């Protein structure tokens, strides 16, 4: 029963569209009329000395003062969040010069896009390897009610405009948590695993989309919309960086050797077939083996071979 009542009374953002009655320029004329009427009443009191005139003049002066407080100016991409004696009334997202109930308390909140560079943090990947990973988050306020009233530090007293920098701490902490979770779901690379497996190095857009999805879940409670999130730094942690570098170098050397041997065998096979097809020279099995050995040494060697010219008999 309590849970049902809580859901029914839960407050959501209510966007209000100003009407002609909220036009600030119209109310400037009303304010001028009230001011002139108050001045006229004081002048009449000085001339005629009637007590009722001073009462009317004071009442008009009070109305003029209260009416003057109701003017609000909202800039582009700035929202006004209104409360009436502690109760949420609504949000105005249109920019312009308006007049609202003077007893409304207005908090202004920018809806402009912000970005944050989250410094690299040390986490463990799916295989348990310590890595350093950082990201960039691009965000903006979407739900003004949650941003103002669901996040405790955002609703500050004594200021008409809520500084977006007050959200930095919340965004940074939640981004840290989301980044740790996503980094633990994938391996750094796929040296020992399935070559088709998505990794942090090769995932690219898929990793960034998974990160954005995770961040949306963490930041939605504060009314924050994630526009983009992407990894901008990725490396092995310092204690294993040198070992992993040697491992990558060894893998690269092995891969290169495989290519060299494969190419050398192909070239030797082509040479033997060409010699036999063109009847250039007939070689027995022993001489073929010797030729294959020499050619493989020449083709697979790290340094250039020094040729030796045989001026005697082949046998």
Secondary structure, DSSP 8 states (H G I E B T S, - for coil): -HHHHHHHH-----B----GGGBHHHHHHHHHHHHHHHHHHHHHHHHH--HHHHHHHHHHHHHHHHHHHTEEEE-TTEEEEEEETTEEEEEE---EEEE--TTEEEEEEE---EEEEEEEEEEE-TTS-EEEEEEEEEEEE--HHHHHHTSTTTS-SS-SEE-GGGGHHHHHHHHHHHHHHHHTTS-S--SSS-TTS--TTT-THHHHHHHHHHHHHHHGGGTEEEEEEEEEEEEE-HHHHHHHHHHHHHHHHHHHHHHHHHHHHHHHHHHHHHHHHTTS----HHHHHHHHHHHHHHHH-SS--------S---
